[in-house]
């Protein structure tokens, strides 16, 4: 019998699985939007939510998926761009075109869709669905992906974009510090220490981003296979021991937030970037799952809003406790995300890059870029 084809071992394939898990956690965390009247859930009985016992960690702590995303971004950015930016082989224009082409097309389209649907929803209800700050000022901020750069009156329009808005600011800091300060890992430690002291969402994003960067630098600096294997084994022990300890000792959530999740995610990233060889179909499935995470992050709220409008027009309540409804929502969102990535995100990204970088040679870091798309 012929051998089963296997994918080429790839150090970032494990991150594809983690990206999908983080996106799925946010999707489950926001499932309770179906119980909202205006900006609050009404009469929600959490233990009656579909598959509550199985998905309880996501229902109660899925918001931390955003922090995991930030840490993954830091890992990938330091992995791909650290040397290229530091030695000036990647220009600022090229770097920001790569960011713009990856993030902006889907953001712009979902912003317009949500603005239209929210206007329809408001006409029949007298309030918006979940996110209430849907005015001209917030729309203009959203246009420039700047919704969380200044003080605002709550999340607006396609609310989940707030975390991308914060991360865009971190991209500027990342490029400037690598290009004009240093690429030393000591800078990462200083940034993390300052952020832990200051607090706030921007500080959290910086801390997790630069912690992910430390994991990437650690992985890339290892030249001894024996040392790498030893560190991976120690890392996997930590990955297992920490959640077991949290469960056994019932540590407070605030301690888990910072003291545990920040180093834990970095260690997990280090472990997941070990060399992985999987059957080719499974490898492609993981790549597809990772590729559609940004789509699922931006599409799930417009889909919820469309469903809420449909049930409102029919005069029926949303059956969000029903398992079949839950399965239909999750399946629809994931399928729409895959289709959106394949037929909109990827083509739009290629078009913008070929247009805006027409006279620029492909930077070295992207000729050799790993499969994980950022």
C-alpha positions as CSV (number, residue, x, y, z in Angstrom):
1,X,0.0,0.0,0.0
2,X,1.3,3.5,-0.8
3,X,2.2,5.6,2.2
4,X,-0.2,8.2,3.4
5,X,0.9,11.6,2.1
6,X,2.1,13.9,4.9
7,X,2.5,17.6,5.0
8,X,5.9,19.2,5.2
9,X,6.8,19.7,8.9
10,X,5.9,23.3,9.7
11,X,6.7,25.1,12.8
12,X,3.6,27.3,12.6
13,X,1.0,24.7,11.9
14,X,0.2,24.4,15.6
15,X,-0.5,28.1,15.7
16,X,-3.2,27.6,13.1
17,X,-5.1,25.3,15.5
18,X,-4.6,27.8,18.3
19,X,-5.9,30.7,16.2
20,X,-9.0,28.8,15.3
21,X,-9.6,27.8,19.0
22,X,-9.2,31.5,20.0
23,X,-11.7,32.6,17.3
24,X,-14.1,29.8,18.3
25,X,-13.8,31.0,22.0
26,X,-14.8,34.5,21.0
27,X,-17.7,33.2,18.9
28,X,-19.1,31.2,21.8
29,X,-18.5,34.1,24.2
30,X,-20.6,36.4,22.0
31,X,-23.4,33.8,21.5
32,X,-25.2,35.4,24.4
33,X,-25.8,38.5,22.1
34,X,-29.0,36.6,21.1
35,X,-30.4,37.3,24.6
36,X,-29.7,41.1,24.4
37,X,-32.3,43.8,24.6
38,X,-30.4,46.9,23.6
39,X,-27.0,46.6,25.3
40,X,-27.8,44.0,28.1
41,X,-28.9,40.4,28.2
42,X,-32.4,40.0,29.6
43,X,-33.6,36.9,31.4
44,X,-30.5,34.9,30.4
45,X,-30.1,31.5,32.1
46,X,-26.5,30.6,31.3
47,X,-26.6,27.0,32.4
48,X,-29.4,26.4,29.8
49,X,-27.3,27.6,26.9
50,X,-26.5,24.8,24.3
51,X,-23.8,22.4,25.3
52,X,-23.2,24.5,28.4
53,X,-21.3,21.8,30.4
54,X,-19.0,21.1,27.5
55,X,-18.5,24.7,26.4
56,X,-18.6,26.4,29.8
57,X,-15.0,27.6,29.6
58,X,-15.8,29.4,26.4
59,X,-19.1,30.8,27.6
60,X,-17.5,32.2,30.8
61,X,-13.9,33.1,29.6
62,X,-14.1,33.3,25.8
63,X,-13.2,37.0,25.9
64,X,-9.6,35.9,26.7
65,X,-9.4,34.6,23.1
66,X,-8.7,38.3,22.1
67,X,-5.6,38.2,24.3
68,X,-4.5,35.0,22.8
69,X,-4.9,36.6,19.3
70,X,-2.6,39.5,20.4
71,X,0.0,37.0,21.6
72,X,-0.1,35.0,18.4
73,X,0.3,38.2,16.4
74,X,3.3,39.1,18.4
75,X,4.9,35.7,17.7
76,X,4.3,35.9,14.0
77,X,5.4,39.5,13.6
78,X,8.7,39.0,15.4
79,X,9.1,35.7,13.6
80,X,8.6,37.2,10.1
81,X,9.6,40.9,10.4
82,X,12.0,41.4,13.2
83,X,15.3,41.1,11.2
84,X,13.8,42.6,8.0
85,X,12.6,45.8,9.8
86,X,15.7,46.1,12.0
87,X,18.2,45.9,9.1
88,X,16.0,48.1,6.9
89,X,15.4,45.5,4.2
90,X,11.7,46.0,4.6
91,X,10.4,49.6,4.1
92,X,7.7,51.1,6.2
93,X,5.4,51.4,3.2
94,X,5.7,47.7,2.4
95,X,5.0,46.7,6.0
96,X,1.9,48.9,6.3
97,X,0.6,47.9,2.9
98,X,0.8,44.2,4.1
99,X,-1.1,45.1,7.2
100,X,-3.7,47.3,5.4
101,X,-4.4,44.7,2.7
102,X,-4.8,42.0,5.3
103,X,-7.2,43.8,7.6
104,X,-9.0,46.7,5.8
105,X,-11.1,45.2,3.0
106,X,-13.3,42.9,5.2
107,X,-13.4,45.6,8.0
108,X,-14.8,48.2,5.5
109,X,-17.4,45.8,4.0
110,X,-18.7,44.6,7.4
111,X,-18.8,48.1,8.7
112,X,-21.1,49.2,5.8
113,X,-23.3,46.1,6.3
114,X,-23.6,46.6,10.0
115,X,-24.4,50.3,9.6
116,X,-27.2,49.5,7.2
117,X,-28.6,46.6,9.3
118,X,-28.4,48.6,12.5
119,X,-30.4,51.5,10.9
120,X,-33.1,49.0,10.0
121,X,-33.1,47.5,13.5
122,X,-33.3,50.9,15.2
123,X,-36.3,51.9,13.1
124,X,-38.3,49.0,14.4
125,X,-37.0,48.8,18.0
126,X,-35.9,52.3,19.0
127,X,-32.5,51.1,20.0
128,X,-29.6,49.3,18.4
129,X,-28.7,45.6,18.6
130,X,-26.0,45.2,21.4
131,X,-23.6,48.1,20.4
132,X,-25.3,51.4,20.9
133,X,-22.7,54.1,19.9
134,X,-23.6,54.1,16.3
135,X,-23.3,57.8,15.3
136,X,-21.4,59.8,12.7
137,X,-18.4,60.3,15.0
138,X,-17.9,56.6,15.7
139,X,-18.5,55.8,12.0
140,X,-15.7,58.1,11.0
141,X,-13.4,56.5,13.6
142,X,-14.3,53.1,12.4
143,X,-13.5,54.1,8.8
144,X,-9.9,54.7,9.8
145,X,-9.8,51.7,12.1
146,X,-9.4,54.2,15.0
147,X,-12.4,53.3,17.1
148,X,-10.3,52.7,20.2
149,X,-7.6,55.3,19.7
150,X,-9.6,57.9,21.6
151,X,-12.2,57.9,24.4
152,X,-15.6,56.7,23.1
153,X,-19.1,55.9,24.4
154,X,-18.8,52.2,24.2
155,X,-18.3,49.9,21.3
156,X,-19.9,50.8,18.0
157,X,-21.1,49.2,14.8
158,X,-19.2,45.9,14.3
159,X,-18.0,45.9,17.9
160,X,-15.4,43.2,17.8
161,X,-13.2,45.4,15.6
162,X,-12.1,47.2,18.8
163,X,-9.3,44.7,19.4
164,X,-8.0,45.2,15.8
165,X,-8.1,49.0,16.3
166,X,-5.9,48.6,19.4
167,X,-3.6,46.2,17.6
168,X,-3.1,48.7,14.7
169,X,-1.5,51.1,17.2
170,X,0.8,48.3,18.4
171,X,1.9,47.8,14.8
172,X,3.2,51.4,14.7
173,X,5.1,50.9,18.0
174,X,6.5,47.6,16.7
175,X,7.8,49.0,13.5
176,X,9.3,52.2,15.1
177,X,10.9,50.4,18.0
178,X,12.5,47.7,15.8
179,X,13.6,50.2,13.2
180,X,14.9,53.0,15.5
181,X,15.5,51.6,18.9
182,X,16.7,48.0,19.2
183,X,15.7,44.4,18.4
184,X,17.0,43.2,21.7
185,X,14.7,40.9,23.7
186,X,15.4,43.2,26.7
187,X,13.1,45.8,25.0
188,X,10.3,43.2,25.1
189,X,10.8,42.7,28.8
190,X,10.8,46.4,29.5
191,X,7.6,46.9,27.4
192,X,5.9,44.1,29.2
193,X,6.9,45.4,32.7
194,X,5.7,48.9,31.9
195,X,2.4,47.6,30.5
196,X,1.7,45.5,33.5
197,X,2.2,48.6,35.7
198,X,0.0,50.9,33.5
199,X,-3.0,48.7,32.7
200,X,-5.7,49.3,30.1
201,X,-6.5,47.6,26.8
202,X,-3.6,49.2,24.8
203,X,-1.2,48.1,27.5
204,X,-2.7,44.6,27.5
205,X,-2.3,44.3,23.8
206,X,1.3,45.5,23.9
207,X,2.1,43.1,26.8
208,X,0.7,40.1,25.0
209,X,2.1,41.1,21.6
210,X,5.7,41.5,23.0
211,X,5.3,38.3,25.1
212,X,4.5,36.5,21.9
213,X,7.6,38.1,20.4
214,X,9.8,36.7,23.2
215,X,8.5,33.2,22.4
216,X,9.4,33.7,18.8
217,X,12.9,35.0,19.6
218,X,13.5,32.1,22.0
219,X,12.4,29.6,19.3
220,X,14.6,31.2,16.6
221,X,17.6,31.5,18.9
222,X,17.9,27.8,19.7
223,X,20.5,26.0,17.7
224,X,21.0,23.0,19.9
225,X,18.5,20.2,19.2
226,X,19.0,18.7,22.6
227,X,18.3,22.0,24.4
228,X,15.3,22.6,22.2
229,X,13.8,19.2,23.0
230,X,14.5,19.8,26.7
231,X,12.8,23.2,26.7
232,X,9.8,21.8,24.8
233,X,9.4,19.1,27.4
234,X,9.5,21.5,30.2
235,X,7.1,23.8,28.4
236,X,4.6,21.1,27.9
237,X,4.7,20.2,31.6
238,X,4.0,23.9,32.4
239,X,1.1,23.9,29.8
240,X,-0.5,21.0,31.6
241,X,0.3,21.9,35.2
242,X,-1.0,25.5,35.2
243,X,-4.7,24.8,34.2
244,X,-4.8,21.7,36.5
245,X,-3.5,23.9,39.4
246,X,-6.1,26.6,38.6
247,X,-8.8,23.9,38.7
248,X,-7.5,22.3,41.9
249,X,-6.9,25.4,43.9
250,X,-9.6,27.7,42.5
251,X,-7.3,30.7,42.0
252,X,-9.0,34.0,41.7
253,X,-9.8,35.2,38.1
254,X,-7.7,38.3,38.4
255,X,-4.6,36.3,39.2
256,X,-5.4,34.0,36.2
257,X,-5.8,37.1,34.0
258,X,-2.3,38.5,34.2
259,X,0.0,36.3,36.2
260,X,-1.0,33.1,34.5
261,X,-2.3,33.9,31.0
262,X,0.5,36.2,29.9
263,X,3.4,33.7,30.4
264,X,1.2,30.7,29.8
265,X,0.2,31.8,26.3
266,X,3.8,32.5,25.5
267,X,5.0,29.1,26.7
268,X,2.1,27.5,24.8
269,X,3.1,29.3,21.6
270,X,6.7,28.1,22.0
271,X,5.5,24.5,22.5
272,X,3.1,24.6,19.5
273,X,5.8,25.7,17.2
274,X,7.7,22.4,17.5
275,X,8.1,20.6,14.2
276,X,4.8,19.0,13.2
277,X,4.2,16.5,10.4
278,X,0.6,15.7,9.7
279,X,-1.3,13.9,7.0
280,X,-1.7,16.3,4.1
281,X,-5.5,16.5,4.4
282,X,-5.3,17.4,8.1
283,X,-2.6,19.9,7.5
284,X,-4.7,21.6,4.8
285,X,-7.7,21.5,7.1
286,X,-5.7,23.3,9.9
287,X,-4.5,25.9,7.4
288,X,-8.0,26.5,6.2
289,X,-9.2,26.8,9.8
290,X,-6.5,29.3,10.6
291,X,-7.0,31.3,7.5
292,X,-10.7,31.9,8.2
293,X,-10.3,33.2,11.8
294,X,-10.3,36.9,10.9
295,X,-13.4,36.4,8.8
296,X,-15.2,34.6,11.6
297,X,-14.2,37.3,14.0
298,X,-15.7,40.1,11.9
299,X,-18.6,38.2,10.4
300,X,-20.2,36.6,13.5
301,X,-21.8,39.9,14.7
302,X,-23.3,40.9,11.3
303,X,-24.7,37.4,11.0
304,X,-26.2,37.7,14.5
305,X,-27.7,41.1,13.6
306,X,-29.2,39.7,10.5
307,X,-30.7,36.7,12.4
308,X,-32.1,39.1,15.1
309,X,-33.7,41.2,12.3
310,X,-35.2,38.1,10.7
311,X,-36.8,36.9,13.9
312,X,-38.0,40.4,14.8
313,X,-39.8,40.7,11.4
314,X,-41.4,37.3,11.8
315,X,-42.6,38.2,15.3
316,X,-40.9,35.2,16.9
317,X,-38.4,35.1,19.7
318,X,-34.9,33.9,18.9
319,X,-34.6,30.2,20.1
320,X,-31.1,30.6,21.4
321,X,-31.4,27.8,24.0
322,X,-32.2,25.4,21.2
323,X,-29.3,23.1,20.2
324,X,-30.3,23.0,16.5
325,X,-30.4,26.8,16.3
326,X,-26.9,26.9,18.0
327,X,-25.5,24.4,15.5
328,X,-27.0,26.3,12.6
329,X,-25.5,29.6,13.7
330,X,-22.0,28.1,14.3
331,X,-22.1,26.2,11.0
332,X,-23.3,29.2,9.0
333,X,-20.7,31.4,10.5
334,X,-17.8,29.0,9.8
335,X,-19.0,28.3,6.3
336,X,-19.5,32.0,5.6
337,X,-16.0,32.7,7.0
338,X,-14.3,30.1,4.8
339,X,-16.1,31.4,1.7
340,X,-15.3,35.0,2.6
341,X,-11.6,34.2,3.0
342,X,-11.4,32.3,-0.2
343,X,-13.5,34.5,-2.5
344,X,-13.1,37.9,-1.0
345,X,-10.3,38.3,1.6
346,X,-7.5,36.6,-0.3
347,X,-8.3,38.1,-3.7
348,X,-8.7,41.6,-2.2
349,X,-5.4,41.2,-0.3
350,X,-3.6,40.2,-3.5
351,X,-5.2,43.0,-5.5
352,X,-4.2,45.7,-3.0
353,X,-0.6,44.4,-2.6
354,X,-0.1,44.1,-6.4
355,X,-1.5,47.6,-6.9
356,X,0.2,49.4,-4.0
357,X,3.5,47.6,-4.3
358,X,3.7,47.5,-8.0
359,X,7.1,49.2,-8.1
360,X,8.4,47.5,-5.0
361,X,10.3,44.2,-5.1
362,X,8.9,41.5,-2.8
363,X,10.7,41.9,0.6
364,X,12.9,39.0,1.6
365,X,10.8,38.3,4.7
366,X,7.7,37.7,2.6
367,X,9.4,35.6,-0.1
368,X,10.2,33.1,2.7
369,X,7.1,33.8,4.8
370,X,5.5,30.8,6.6
371,X,2.0,29.6,5.8
372,X,0.4,31.4,8.7
373,X,-1.2,34.5,7.1
374,X,-1.1,37.7,9.1
